[in-house]
Every structure is written in C-alpha cells, then in structure tokens.
Amino acid sequence: MAEPGSAQTLQKLDTSSLRDLLHTRGMEESFITAEVSTPTSGRCLWSSPIWKRRVFEWAITFYTIKDHVGYFHTFPHVGGPFQNRDEANEAIDRCLTDQKDLTMGIGLSEVDKIIQKCRYFPDGTKKRLKAGEPIDKRRDTNYHLAQAVVDKYNDHHNLFGDLAYELKDVFDEPSLWEEENYKMYIHMNFTAKTKGSDGFDAGSDNLFFAEITYVDGEHELTVNCCCMVNPFDNGPCLGCGTTMKHPNDGNAYTGGHMNASYSRPFGSDPQKASWCYDEDVHIRVYFPAN
C-alpha cells in the first residue's frame, strides 16, 4: 500500500485557489466511482468501511482502513500496518501517551490547572488559534479523511509505488445533511498526484471528488464515490456551494439531490479567533479568587 505524503506541507485551498485550478487544468476527465448504494454500482471500490475514532480531549480524529490484503492503516499515522483494529487502537493510545506534556499542571493551583486545560491540549499546544495561525496538521480532520480515501483508491486500483496517488491539497467544504433520508453525506474536493521514479512529483495535480456517508452513527463511514473530475464539471447538488466540483453524471453520487439538503460544518478543528485578548483573564473570571 502506498504511503501518503504525510510529510507534505498542508495547504488549505480557498476559493481563489480553486479558480486558479479551473484555468490551469485541462479538459481530460476520468470517472471511477465507488462503493455501496450508488446507482453506478458496477464501478465500485472495495467495500470495507472507514472507521472513525474521535479523541475529544486531544481534538484529533483518527481514521482506520483495511486494505485488500487484510492489514489496517491509520490516518494520521501511528505506525503499522496492523493485524486488526485492536492493534491499531492500541497504537493510537500509545502515540497519544507518548505525546503528552508531562510538565503540565506541575506547581499549579487547582484553578490554574483547570485554566491550563481550558487553554491547552495534553501535548501543550494551544486550543484557541489567533487569526493567521495554522492548524496543527494532526488535528486537520478533512485532510486525514482525504488521506484515507486516497489510500483506499490506490488499494482498490492496485496503484503502488510510482503509480500511487499522494494527497496534495484539500478544499475546505462543509458536509451535507438530508432530512428526508436522515443521512449525512460529506462531499469533498482534493488534489492528488503520482510520484515519479526519481522521487519528485510527476505530472500535474489531479482534481478529485469524493462522497462519504455515515453508516453507523459517527463511527463508520462508506466511500460512495471517489473519482477524478474536470474543473469545469458541474454535476447537480442542492447542498454544496458553487466552488465544489461534482461529476457531471449525477448518478455517480447519492447526496445533494433532495430539496431538504443543507450544509453543516464538518470536523471540530481548533477554534480560530479573529481578535487577540488575554486568555488567562478571560477564563479566570469564571472562577472565584484563590
């Protein structure tokens, strides 16, 4: 299984970046849709789910997939591959334990310990980000979900080594909720490219569309569709914004076809503040004086 480009610098693409891509990409397109309940079921990905584990104390979401051989892989990476999901979860626990800042709380009063937990994650990184501060890559929910999707795409199509796709950039888009179906769909665009034999990126970025569906509460997800799209594609969707590129074939994906579709934020990344203030003073007003 190909190793996604976890060392790549994450760059969230905004609307202007997508417009740039629309002008630089060619008109070629290919469609390879995926998985269970889509009308185009003859073009399916391998049907094992993506398992989701949200560790709220750390604000990190881990995604686990199973390849066609039977090994398990996690995103973000914590080692592996693993023989089973229990091994993967144990590795996640060890990774978080190793990353804890053991100096936190030392020499502080009980109130100051509470304030410290309000301001910082267990590894000592800030929970609240100021405008312009980048999100810790480990806590970028969309990015790691897209990594899992790309890895499943490679595994299904037997793309290894130089032929395997590596995730480059992820577009920030909300998920969809359809009230009639009582289902939540995630529509996302991301770019990926193959790596040449010389170790450098080969070719231009390829724009992908993926639809992921929650199938077991918030713990299992299914990839309904994963395919390359043309930047000028304009498939119908009543929930996404105009910058989201869907396949022209509306039967390739399930969500967004009903009037009851609407968008909602996806993920719980660290909160960004548009102003600067003394956080200690702001939090301490909720506690009595020592």
ABEGO torsion letter per residue (X at the ends): XBBBBAABBBBBBBAAAAAAAAAABBABBBBBBBEAABABAABBBBABBBBBBBBAAAGBBBBBBBBAAGBBBBOBBAEOBBABAAAAAAAAAAAAAAABBAABGBGBBAAAAAAAAAABBAAGBBABBBBGBBBBAAABAAAAAAAAAAAAAAAAAGBBEAABBBBABBBBBBBBBBAAAGBBBBBBBBBBBBBBAAGBBBEBBBBBBBBBBBABEAABBBBABBBBBBAABBBBBAABBAABBBBABAAABABGABAABBBBBBEBBBBBBABBBBAAAAAAAABBBX
